[in-house]
Amino acid sequence: MSLFRTKSVEQSIADTDEPEFRLKKSLSALDLTVFGVGVVIGAGIFTLTGRAAHEVAGPAIVLSFVVAAIACGLAAMCYAEFASTVPVSGSAYTFSYASLGELFAWIIGWDLILEMFLGASVVAQGWSAYLGAFLGQLGIVLPPEVSYGGAIDLPAVLLVLVLGGLMTLGIKESLRVNLVLVAVKLFIVLFVIVAGLMFVNPANYQPFIPASEPTEAASGLTQPLLQFLSGLEPATFGVGGILAGAALVFFAYIGFDVVATTAEETKKPQRDMPIGIIASLVICTILYCAVALVVTGMVSYRDLDPAAALANAFVYHGQGWMATVISAGAVAGLTTVVLTLLIGATRIIFAMSRDGLLPQRLAKVHPRFRTPWVISIVVTLIVAVVAGVTPVGVLEEMVNIGTLSAFVLVSVGVIVLRRTRPDLKRGFRVPLSPVLPILSALICTYLMLNLSVETWLRFLIWLALGFVVYFAYSRRHARIGTGDFLDPSKPRVVAPPKR
């Protein structure tokens, strides 16, 4: 059996019609855009902006956001082409299966499981921290033993269980709640931007690009892999600082790829998928740049608090009540992020289980709700336990390396599928191919090299574990090898889903 056998696009689409695995198609372009904005904009807009401006870029952090948006935009176009060509659950996993082969598909699916599980757990803990801060400002103090940093992070556990139950009831119902929370989050972000404009001092923008200066280098396993390999001493500010800032704030954009996991539940995926992916990225870029301009205009970048820059910028101007508003915005914002990552994790595992790479019984779809209810329960329980009792903070970079590796393979996959299947109908095509997909892969590889040596070591250990599972179970049970799937070339009558 070949390690690089591919699953045809026609076969992937045919699998979506199997009654026991059929999901409900109910999502529109607006749903997908809200979905994308909901996962991309989290607490990072309130914290990461000031940290990057204070430590590496100064007011030019706005340019860092633009550079990062261009890098993400290239990857987003590759996702949009794939999602409009292969409208099937699984995102980068499914795309890789159709273009690069089973082994690459397994690797990226295994990486995405790690990304979504750890991402949801980390963000749930962050939600708990902001909830504690928000309640504290209202005079309510939670018992330390069962709150953020305690023996059990009970708020994080309860959040995951509630959102997991909502996710199991239906994707449309989940996104209705998501829509309300995203609206609250955007209102608060826009309110902060407008209110902050009243305190902007143009003198704080001088110099817009501070002069470059050497910085203390990390050492050992904590240093970036690129620094370890090259031996170059890092510097901050200047043009190099803008690029360093872009590498830092790039991770504020991570999440738009989760939109592609819902392709199978979209009414018109060829049209709506590209709109949802690209529109959410554009909206988030505009908001990030606006917040960056406001916060660096309110307070000199030298005086910004890297831990909570936006909240403390208002405190600096005697507007302490805004800290409460910002905490409320962060609570609403992180709720949508956790919900979206939970949905993304279930759809990745659903696609892998339906293909036989994981046990197929996991992929059972509820006859009434038309959601993968078994996987939803498993994912909810695992994430709740990890968020509740594990100090996940040291593993946050694992989320980033898993995402970037997916970006690289999707970018390469677009080029491969263009050559192997030029006949496929594509609702969206990446312009200037293969130049832009190659550029996307190179940029994402560069950003991966900026992650620490210890992150790379953990990543390699996770991959090694994945290879064990693949060769011990997945390779022998894959439906493409056993022939246990519908023949897409034969006509068939498909019963409508139960309502």
C-alpha positions, 0 to 999 in steps of 0.5 A: 500500500502506498503511503502517498495514495490520494483520495479523489475529489469526487470520492471526498464529495461522494462520501458526504452523501452517505446517510450515516455521515451526512451533515446538515447544510445550513450555513451562509456567507454571513455565517462563515464571516461571523465564524471567522471574525469570532475565532480570530478576534480574541483577547489578543486585540487588547493585549498583544498589540501593546506588547508588540509595540512596546517591545519590538516595533513602536508605533510602526506596529501598524505596519507589522499588522499589515505585513502579517495580514499580507502573509495570512492573506496569501494562505487565506487565498489558498484555503479559499481555492481548496474550500471552493474546490473540495467542499468537505469537512476537514479543512487542510486534512481533506485538502492534503488527502486530495493533493499530496496523499494519505501520509501528508493528510494524516500528518496535517490532521494529527497536527490540527487535532493538537492545534484545536485541542490545545487552542480551545484549552488555553483560550478557555483558561484565558476566558476564566482569567478575564472572567475573574478580573471582570467579576473582581471589578464588580466586587465578586471574588471567586474562591481561588481553589476553583478559579483561574490558577487554582487546583481546578479551573471550574469556570473554564470547565463549565464554559467548555461543557456548556459550549460543547452541549450547544455544539452538539445540538446543531451548527446553526444554533451554535452560530446564532449564539456566536453571532450575538457574542461577536456583535457584542465583541465588535461593539466593544472594540469599536467603542474602545477605538472611538473613545480612545481617539479623544486621547490620541496625542500626535507626538506619541507617533514620533518617531514612527519607526524607532531606530534599531537597537540590540536586544538581549538574546534568548538562549538554550531551548528557549531561543528561536530555531532560526537564531540557534541555526544562524547564530545571529544576534537579535535586534528590536525596532527599525525595519527588523522590528517591523518584521519581528512584530509581524512574526509576533502579531501573526498569531493574532490572525490564526483561526480563519482556517477553521472556517474551512472545516465547515465547508460540508455544512455550507449551502453554497460552498463554491461561492460562500467559502471564499467570501467567508474566509477572505472577508473575515480576514479583511475585517480583522485586519482593519480592526487590528490596525485601528486599535494599534493606531489608537493605543500607540497614540494614547500612550508613548510606546515606551510607556505602554504596559505589555501585559494589558496595554489597552486597559492601562492606556485608559487608566493612564488618562484617568478612565479606569472604568474602561478597564471593566468594559475591556474585560467584558469584551475579552470575556465575550471575545474568548467565548466565541474563540472557544466555541469555534475551536471546539467545532473545528476539532470535531470536524477534523476528527469527523473527516478522519474517522469517516475516512477510517484513519480513526475509528469510524464509529466516532463519526456517527451523525445524530439522526435529528441534529445532524451533528457528529454527536459522539465526537462532540462529546469526546472532544468536549470532555477532553478539552474540559479536563485539559482546561480544568486541571492542566497548566497549558501555558507552556504549550501555547506555541504548539498551537502556532506550529501546528497551524503554520505547518497546515498553512505550508501544506495547503499552499503546496497542495494548491500547486499540486492539485492545479497540475494534477486536476486542472479540470476541476471546477474552482469557485475561487482561484489564487491569482499568479499561481504558483508564485503566490502559493510558493510565497505563502509557503516560504513566509509560513516556513520562516515564521515557523523557524522563529518559534523556539527550539523546545517547541520544535522538539515537542512538535517532533515528539507529537509527530513521532506519536502520530506515526506510531498511530498511523502505522499501527492502525490508520494505514490498515483501516483507511477506507481508500485501501479497504474499498469500503466507500461509495463509488462516485461513478455510480448513480445513486438515490440519496434520501433527504436528511431527517428534520 
